Amino acid sequence: MKEFPMITTIQQHVLQQQEELFPEARGIFSSLVSGISLATKAIGAQVRRAGLGDQLGAVGSTNVQGEEQQKLDVYANQMLLHCLGRRDAVAMLVSEENEEPVTFDRDHAGRYIVVFDPLDGSSNIDVNAPVGTIFSIFRRPETEDDPTLAVLQPGSRQVAAGYIVYGSSTIFVYTAGRGVFGFTLDPSVGAFVLAFENMKMPQQGKYYSVNEANVDAFPTAYREYLARIRNGGLGCEYSSRYVGSLVADFHRTLLKGGVFLYPPTAPHPQGKLRLMYEANPLAFIAEQAGGMATDGVRKITDIQPETIHQRTPLVIGSPVEMRAFEQCMKEAEAPAAAGR
């Protein structure tokens, strides 16, 4: 009889991890991941159908960020709110598309807060470039009744984080604090199947990723760092890669190494990426994979957020590139300190 390869679905994997790490959870955490998995399968199906129906283009309104909403932004947000809102373990849902947290009156049954960017890079949909979903999971503080204050936890308190890339294949990457694992959606069985086990970011890569059209507006230390990369100052010949979709650019950095930068600029001195549902989850994943993430001054996961939609600069990548960046920042700070 022909033997068939055994597969591990994301639900099986999460249950195994839960039994080892959180035996008291009784399936609650796996229920959350199952809700995210279901929602993102539906989102991925709509992304693949973009152009066949009426999914492309803007809806004619803006979100809380002041950004024009795409039709698939709205669909992705509604799908995640629906699939996660039906989970009793969810106390609160926080989305890029909603100004305030969505809360559920479940007394002490709701133990988790899920923060997410429903469709990162949605402006790329019309040109068929990769897009994604990013999520972060926190425990609800038992002593905090104010929904906004309950959400405002540093990234170091994340229980789990992950992202889904909708590209040539649909890939689900997550960590619960014990390594990073990647799952590919197998259409033949309708499940995310383990494809990347205990993912590690290379010590050094050969790609750097940044929107170089804005380089003249970058702080001096960032420009010096990019000059060193381009001139071989890190002992490696680099190539530039920039998709313009955070999930896609980070996924390449996770697999191939290197560095991704979204610096502060004169028009946006606080950066443009969101701390809670973009920088925090990717920083958690990077650290679990052996990489690093900073806002230029602090570890991303050490930052105490002040608002739900707070923005931040982000530099994230492999150890060699990140240490070189830190050195550039120190050198830039030295003359300033001497002049005080």
N, C-alpha and C positions, 0 to 999 in steps of 0.2 A: 504494500500500500504506500502510495506516495506521501512523503512527509511535507507538511506545510509549515512555513516559518511562523513562530509564535509572535503575536503582536501585543503591545501594551498601549492601551488607550490612555488619554489624559485623565479620565475618571478613575481608572485602575491605579494609575501612578499617584494621583493625589490621595486616594484612600490608603495606599501603602505608606506614603509619607505621613499621613495623618495618624495612622496607627502607631508609627514609630515616634513621632514628635509630639502629637497632641491627642493622646488616647482619650482624654476627657471631652474632646470636641464632639464625639458621637455623630459624625457625618455632617456637622454644620458647615465646616470649611469646604468640604467637597461639594456641598450643595451650592455654595457661592460660585465656585469654579465651574460647576455644571451650568449655572445660569449664564455666566459670561460666555462659555463655550456655545450654548444654544443661540444666544444673541449674535455672536460673531459669525456663526455659520450663516445665519439669515442675512447679515450685513454683507458678507462675502458674496453670497448669491446675487444680491442686488448690484454690487460693484461689478460683478462679471456680466450682468445684463445691461449695464449702463450703455445708453445709445440705442437700445432696442425698444425701450418704452419712453416714459417721460421722466427719467431719473436725472438727466443732466441739467446743469444750469443752476442759477440762483433762484431763491424763492421770493426775492424782493424785500427781504428784511435783514436786520443785523442782529448778532448775538450780543451778549453782555460785554464782549471784548470790543464791540464796535466793528466787527468783521462781517462781511456779507455772508449770509448763510446759504450754503448749497442745499439742494433738495436732499441729497444723500446725508448731509449733516443732520437734518431734521429726522430722517428715517432712522439713522443709526442711534441717535439720542433716544428716540421713542422706543426702539427695540430694546436697548439696554435698560431703560427705566421699567419697561414692562416685564422683561425676564428676571431682573434682579428684584424688582418691587414685590414679586410674588413669593420671594424667599423669606421665611419667617425670621431667619438669622440677620436680616438687614434692618438696621436701625435708621440708616440715613444714606442717601445717594447724592453725590456732588458731581455735577457735570460742567464742562466748559460752556455748554449752551444755556445753562440756567443760572440766574443771578444768585439765588439763594439755595441752600440745601433742600432736598425733598425728604421729608421726615415721615416716619411711620409710627403710629401709636401702638407699640407692641410690648410695653412695660420692659421687663428685663429679658424677654425672649430675643429682642434685637441686639445682638452683641457686636455687630460689625458695621463699619462705615466704608463704603466703596466710592472712590474718587476716580473719575475717568475723563479722558478726551475721546469722545465717541468716534470721530473720524479725523485723525491727524492727516494733514496734507491734502485736504479735500479739494483745494484749488487745482490739484493735479489730475483730477478725475477726467476732465474734458480732454486731456491729452494722453490718457491711458498710462500714466505713470503710477508707481506703487503708492498706496495709501495704507493707513493702519489705525488700530485702536490701542490706546494705552490705558492701563488701570493700576490702581493702588488700593490696598486693603489695610485698614486700621481697626483696632479694637475700640469700641465705644467706651470712653471713661465713665465709670459707674457714678462718679461724684460730680459730673458736670451735666446740668440740664439745658444750658444754652446750646442750641445746635451748632452755631458758628464757632463757639469756643471749643466744642467737642471735636470739631474737624481740624482745628489749627494745632496739629501735632507735627514735630519735626520728622523728617524722613527716616531717622534712626528707629522710629517706633513702628515702621511698617511691618505688618504680619506677612504680607506677600505683595508681589508686584509682577506685572507682565505686559506684554504687548502682542498684537496680532498684525502680521503683514499680509495685505491682500495684493499679491503680485502674480508671478508666473505660477506659483502655488500659494496656498494659504498656510501660514506658519504661526503657531502659537508658542511663545516663549514665556516662561515664568520662573520665579524663584519664591520659595517660602523660607529662605534663610539657610538652606542646606544645599547649595549648588544651584546651577541654572540648567534648565531642561527645555528642549525644543520639540514640538510636535507638528507634523505635517498633516493637513486634512486629506484623508484618503477618500475620494468620492465613491469608490466602489463599496466601502463599508459605512460611509457617512460619519466617520469619527476621526478625531485628531489622534494620530499614532506616533509613538515615541520615535524620533529620528535623530536627535542630538542629545546625548547623555553627558551630564556633568560638563557643560560647555565652559571652555577657558579662552579668555582673550589672549592672543599672542603677546609676548613681552614687548615686541616692537613690530610695527606694520610697515607698509610702504605707501599708504594713502593718507592724505589729509583732506578734510572736508570743511569748507567754509564758503560763504557767499563773498567772493573776492571783489564783487562789484562795489562793496561798501568799505573796502580796505582803507580808503583815505579817512574815513570817519572812526576807525578803530583807535583805541588808546595806543600810546607809543610802545608799550611792552608787548602788545599783541602783534603789532607790525614787525617788531624786532624778531619775535618768535617765528612768524611766518617767513621772514627773510632767512633765518637760520635753516628752516626746513627746506626751503627752495634751493639754498646754496650748499646743501650737504653738511650742514653743521651738526647734524645728529648722526652722522656716519652712515647714512642710507640715502639712496636716490628715491625721492617721493614723486608720486603722481597725484594730481588733484581730482577728486571725485565729489560732486555735490548734486544730489537729486532735488533738494528743496522739500523733501518730506522727512521729518525728523525720524520717524520709525525706520524708514528705508535706509537713511544714512547711518543711524545707530546700528542697525542689524548688520550692515557691511562691516562696521568698525568692530563689532563683537566677534564676527567670524574671521576677519582678515587682520585685525589690529590697526593701529594708527591713531588718529585723533579727529574728533569733531569739535568745531568751535562755533558758538553763536555769541560773539562779544557784545559788550555795551557799545553804543555809538553816541555821537553828540545828540541826535534827535531822540534816542532811546537810552538814556544813561543807566536805567535799571534793567536793560535787556528786553527781549520780547517774548521769550519762552515762559510758560507758566511753571512755577515751582511745584505746586501740589500734584498736578496730574500730567506733567511732562518730565520735568527735571528729576523729581524725587524717585519715581518708579524706575527710570532708566539708570539713575545713579546707584540704586540698590542692586539692580541686575549687574551693572558694571563691577561693583565692588565684590559681589559674589563670584564673578568670573575672573577676578584677579586684576581688574582695572581700577580706575580712579575717576572722580568727578568733582569739579570745583566751580565756584562762581567767580574765580580769580583771586579770592581772598580766603574763603572758607570751604570746607567740605560741604557739598550740597546737602547731604543728609544730616548735617549739624545745624542747619539754618532753622530758627524758630519762625514759622510763618506768622505774618501779622494780618493778612487778609486771604480769603479763599482763592482769589484770582491774582494773587501776587506774581509779579514777573521777576525773572532772574537772568543774568548772563549764564552761559553754560560752556564748560570745556570738559570733555569726557573722552577717555581713551586708554591706551595701553600704558604700562608703567614707564617705559623709556621716554615716550613723548610727553607724558604728564610731568615727570621729574624735570625735563628740559623746560617745560612751560613754567613750572614753579621757580626755576632758576632765573628765567627772564623777569618774572615778577619781582623777585628779590633784588635783582640788579637795578630795576627801575625804581624800587623803593629806597635804595641806599642814598642816591644823591638828594632825594626829597627829604630824607631824614637828616642828612648832614646840613641842609640849608635851614632847618628849623631852629 
